[in-house]
Amino acid sequence: MELRTARLLLRPARSDDVDPLHAIMRQPRTMAYWSTPPHESPEQTADFVTAMMEIPDGQGEDFVVEWEGRVIGKAGLYRFPDIGYLFDPAVWGQGFAQEALRAVIGRAFTVHALPRIQADVDPRNAASIRLLGRLGFHETHRQSRTWLVGEEWCDSVYFALLREDFQTT
Ligand SMILES: CC(C)(COP(=O)(O)OP(=O)(O)OC[C@H]1O[C@@H](n2cnc3c(N)ncnc32)[C@H](O)[C@@H]1OP(=O)(O)O)[C@@H](O)C(=O)NCCC(=O)NCCS
């Protein structure tokens, strides 16, 4: 299943995505507020890509994002109704995340008929929180020490978007 937006192609993950995604996931900037430390080896990214490819039908839908033929990130519901996204720092700030997520969310609410989508974000992740706000998500609750990332305990702020609150324009 492919989705096209004005600038982007969203498509299922493939095994040849390991190298370009590793180039993104090995960077400390990308992974500063992720649930794992930066990937140290391509094998780690290969496991990530395999997990994307093996999501059972009806339980989630994740996409690799391409811009001008180049892999720039991933966006999708890795497990309904949880949304996750990550983009190459080289392309941040150009609205690509927002553009990709609008397509993913629109499909989740229509084709998959989800009533609600949720996100789990590190409270320090200002870019992600701003992005979710732009998309209409609202904060539901917070929890401390939810993720042990390397040696550090991190917290979560949870967001939700209801189908009726999603603006398609
Ligand atoms: C979060 C992330 C996906 C945003 O990607 P992006 O392509 O830069 O997002 P967009 O360009 O669509 O911008 C979204 C909004 O965040 C804002 N923003 C970008 N970087 C920001 C920062 N460091 N601090 C505050 N706001 C920021 C943008 O200005 C934009 O707001 P606007 O539409 O009001 O101008 C990207 O920073 C990323 O991949 N981070 C690493 C992985 C990650 O943390 N994923 C989320 C896990 S919950």
The ligand as a MOL file (V3000), in Angstrom:
LIG
                    3D

  0  0  0     0  0            999 V3000
M  V30 BEGIN CTAB
M  V30 COUNTS 48 50 0 0 0
M  V30 BEGIN ATOM
M  V30 1 C 9.6920 15.4560 15.5720 0
M  V30 2 C 10.1410 15.4600 14.1140 0
M  V30 3 C 9.5340 14.2520 13.4170 0
M  V30 4 C 9.6240 16.7220 13.4360 0
M  V30 5 O 9.9850 16.6520 12.0550 0
M  V30 6 P 9.9600 17.9030 11.0810 0
M  V30 7 O 9.9440 17.3950 9.6720 0
M  V30 8 O 11.0140 18.8790 11.4630 0
M  V30 9 O 8.5480 18.5150 11.4300 0
M  V30 10 P 7.8200 19.6700 10.6760 0
M  V30 11 O 8.7650 20.4140 9.7690 0
M  V30 12 O 6.5610 19.1100 10.0990 0
M  V30 13 O 7.5350 20.6510 11.9040 0
M  V30 14 C 6.5970 20.4180 12.8930 0
M  V30 15 C 6.5440 21.6400 13.8160 0
M  V30 16 O 7.5820 21.5510 14.8230 0
M  V30 17 C 8.3310 22.7610 14.8590 0
M  V30 18 N 9.6880 22.4480 15.2810 0
M  V30 19 C 10.6430 21.8430 14.5620 0
M  V30 20 N 11.7580 21.7060 15.3160 0
M  V30 21 C 11.4660 22.2620 16.5320 0
M  V30 22 C 12.2010 22.4230 17.7520 0
M  V30 23 N 13.4540 21.9600 17.8760 0
M  V30 24 N 11.5910 23.0100 18.7920 0
M  V30 25 C 10.3150 23.4540 18.7020 0
M  V30 26 N 9.5720 23.3170 17.5830 0
M  V30 27 C 10.1460 22.7250 16.5110 0
M  V30 28 C 8.2380 23.2950 13.4580 0
M  V30 29 O 8.4990 24.6830 13.4180 0
M  V30 30 C 6.7930 22.9570 13.1120 0
M  V30 31 O 5.8990 23.8520 13.7130 0
M  V30 32 P 5.1140 24.9060 12.8150 0
M  V30 33 O 4.3360 24.0830 11.8120 0
M  V30 34 O 4.2510 25.5860 13.8100 0
M  V30 35 O 6.1500 25.7710 12.1810 0
M  V30 36 C 11.6780 15.4420 13.9780 0
M  V30 37 O 12.2000 16.4560 14.7870 0
M  V30 38 C 12.3080 14.1050 14.3250 0
M  V30 39 O 12.4170 13.2190 13.4950 0
M  V30 40 N 12.8060 13.9520 15.5730 0
M  V30 41 C 13.5200 12.7570 15.9880 0
M  V30 42 C 12.6270 11.5580 16.1770 0
M  V30 43 C 11.5520 11.8270 17.1840 0
M  V30 44 O 11.7920 12.3950 18.2390 0
M  V30 45 N 10.3260 11.3970 16.8430 0
M  V30 46 C 9.1680 11.5850 17.6890 0
M  V30 47 C 9.1110 10.5790 18.7830 0
M  V30 48 S 7.6290 10.8480 19.7490 0
M  V30 END ATOM
M  V30 BEGIN BOND
M  V30 1 1 1 2
M  V30 2 1 2 3
M  V30 3 1 2 4
M  V30 4 1 2 36
M  V30 5 1 4 5
M  V30 6 1 5 6
M  V30 7 2 6 7
M  V30 8 1 6 8
M  V30 9 1 6 9
M  V30 10 1 9 10
M  V30 11 2 10 11
M  V30 12 1 10 12
M  V30 13 1 10 13
M  V30 14 1 13 14
M  V30 15 1 14 15
M  V30 16 1 15 16
M  V30 17 1 15 30
M  V30 18 1 16 17
M  V30 19 1 17 18
M  V30 20 1 17 28
M  V30 21 1 18 19
M  V30 22 1 18 27
M  V30 23 2 19 20
M  V30 24 1 20 21
M  V30 25 1 21 22
M  V30 26 2 21 27
M  V30 27 1 22 23
M  V30 28 2 22 24
M  V30 29 1 24 25
M  V30 30 2 25 26
M  V30 31 1 26 27
M  V30 32 1 28 29
M  V30 33 1 28 30
M  V30 34 1 30 31
M  V30 35 1 31 32
M  V30 36 2 32 33
M  V30 37 1 32 34
M  V30 38 1 32 35
M  V30 39 1 36 37
M  V30 40 1 36 38
M  V30 41 2 38 39
M  V30 42 1 38 40
M  V30 43 1 40 41
M  V30 44 1 41 42
M  V30 45 1 42 43
M  V30 46 2 43 44
M  V30 47 1 43 45
M  V30 48 1 45 46
M  V30 49 1 46 47
M  V30 50 1 47 48
M  V30 END BOND
M  V30 END CTAB
M  END
